[in-house]
Amino acid sequence: MERYIQIFADGYQGYANYLWHEVTHPHLRNYFYWLIGVSLFFFALELIKPWRKDQAKFRKDFWLDLFYMFFNFFLFSLIIYNAASDVFVALFNDFLGVFGITNLVAIKIGSWAVWVQLLAMFIARDFIQWWVHRLLHWSPVLWEFHKVHHSVEQMGFAAHLRYHWMETIVYRLAEYVPFAMIGFGIDDFFIVYIIGLSIGHFNHSNFSFNLGPLKYIFNNPAMHIWHHAYDMPADRKYGINFGISLSLWDYIFGTALIPHDGRDIKLGFPGMDKFPKKFLPQELFGFRKETG
């Protein structure tokens, strides 16, 4: 037990030091400043060429979503997630050790070219996240947490990172074992994360352009807006267009649907009038049912 307490304490100190270094030492592979840079880029596109021209530049809940961006990208890890996840990894490895298992690597791709490993990471991660996203809509328990993301009423780039902290746990748990079984030869997936961040910002932004045939591969605002539609088709009870970065999975598994230009459709879900409007009540939401 003493060992796990030390791991927990070291996790706090380690992440606090890391975050302070990120803020005070700008560099090319700095997540903190890349988040700011990518956000400013898409905000500029929204100002220069807005898709919904009547939507306010500082749309409804703009500042709330801006706080969510930094909370979910950094502060949640500082408060508890990083330290708790370090303990979880230690416990999981100790559990495997009881059965004489020292690692879970089943597929060794460390000898592949770095760009191939990164591409494999991007595709595998997005595929797992697509299934988890479907689960968030299918499970009544998880849907209560996912409502935070769907409480967006006016879409903009920062809405990408408005989500309940429980989603971080669900996604990371789903990813942990599959990625532990793949013997990547690199530790830094910086490029993968930044590409995912950029596509996610784009999907939620008040900016759109015709991707042509690439729309069948990459997610985009014209497709993702329908995922946030208040009124779902009667035969699509659990939603449509679940793509995170890639729209490909929706077309393969039959969950893609763009009925018409959804630029001005109503967003949200039934019961929005009773849903919390402020950060803390939203972050506590889901542990007891409060809406119909």
Residue pairs with C-beta under 8 A, 6 or more apart in sequence:
3 90
4 87
4 90
4 91
7 83
7 86
7 87
7 90
8 83
8 84
8 86
8 87
9 83
10 83
10 86
11 82
11 83
11 84
11 85
11 86
11 87
12 78
12 82
12 83
14 82
15 77
15 78
15 82
15 83
16 78
19 32
19 74
19 77
19 78
22 30
22 31
22 32
22 33
23 32
26 33
29 188
29 190
31 73
31 74
31 190
31 193
32 74
34 194
34 197
35 69
35 70
35 73
35 197
38 194
38 197
38 198
38 201
39 69
39 157
39 158
39 201
42 157
42 201
42 202
42 205
42 207
43 156
43 157
45 205
45 207
46 57
46 156
46 157
46 205
46 206
46 207
47 57
49 207
50 57
50 206
50 207
51 205
51 206
51 207
51 208
51 221
51 263
52 154
52 155
52 206
52 263
52 264
55 154
55 156
55 206
56 154
59 154
59 155
59 156
59 206
60 153
60 154
61 152
61 153
61 154
61 159
61 162
62 156
62 158
64 162
64 278
64 279
65 152
65 156
65 158
65 159
65 161
65 162
66 158
67 279
68 158
68 161
68 162
68 163
68 279
69 158
69 160
69 161
71 279
72 161
72 162
72 163
72 165
72 168
73 161
76 165
76 168
81 165
81 168
81 169
85 172
92 176
96 102
96 104
103 180
104 177
104 180
104 181
105 180
105 181
105 182
105 183
106 181
106 182
107 181
107 182
107 183
108 183
109 116
109 117
109 120
109 182
109 183
109 184
109 185
110 117
110 183
110 184
110 185
110 186
111 185
112 120
112 185
114 185
114 186
117 184
117 185
117 186
118 186
118 189
118 191
118 192
120 182
121 184
121 189
121 192
122 192
122 195
122 196
122 245
123 246
124 178
124 179
124 182
125 175
125 179
125 192
125 196
126 196
126 244
126 245
126 246
126 249
127 246
127 249
128 174
128 175
128 178
129 171
129 174
129 175
129 244
130 242
130 243
130 244
130 246
130 249
130 250
131 174
132 170
132 171
132 174
133 242
133 244
134 238
134 239
134 242
134 255
135 142
135 170
136 142
136 143
136 145
136 146
136 167
136 170
137 143
137 146
137 238
137 239
137 242
138 238
141 286
142 166
142 170
144 285
144 286
144 289
145 164
145 166
145 167
145 170
145 285
145 286
146 163
146 164
146 167
147 164
147 269
147 275
147 285
147 286
147 291
148 162
148 163
148 164
148 282
148 283
148 285
148 286
149 159
149 162
149 163
149 164
149 167
150 228
150 267
150 268
150 269
151 162
151 268
151 269
151 272
151 275
151 282
152 159
152 162
152 204
152 228
152 267
152 268
153 267
153 268
153 272
154 267
155 204
155 205
155 206
155 221
155 225
155 228
155 267
156 204
156 205
156 206
157 201
157 202
157 204
157 205
157 206
158 204
159 204
160 197
160 200
160 201
160 203
160 204
161 200
164 282
164 283
164 285
164 286
165 283
166 286
195 245
196 244
196 245
199 218
199 219
199 244
199 245
200 244
200 245
202 220
202 221
203 219
203 220
203 221
203 223
203 224
204 221
204 224
205 221
206 221
207 221
208 220
208 221
208 222
208 263
211 218
211 220
215 222
215 223
215 247
216 247
216 248
216 251
217 246
217 247
217 248
218 245
218 246
218 247
219 241
219 243
219 244
219 245
219 246
219 247
220 247
222 258
222 261
222 262
222 263
223 241
223 243
223 247
223 250
223 256
223 258
224 241
224 243
225 262
225 263
225 265
225 267
226 240
226 241
226 257
226 258
226 259
226 262
226 265
227 239
227 240
227 241
227 242
228 267
228 268
229 240
229 262
229 265
229 266
229 267
230 265
230 266
230 267
230 268
230 269
230 270
230 272
231 265
231 266
232 239
232 240
233 240
233 257
233 259
236 255
236 257
239 255
240 250
240 255
240 256
240 257
241 247
241 250
241 255
241 256
241 257
241 258
242 249
242 250
242 255
243 249
243 250
247 256
249 255
250 256
270 292
271 291
271 292
274 290
274 291
274 292
275 282
275 285
275 290
275 291
276 282
276 285
276 290
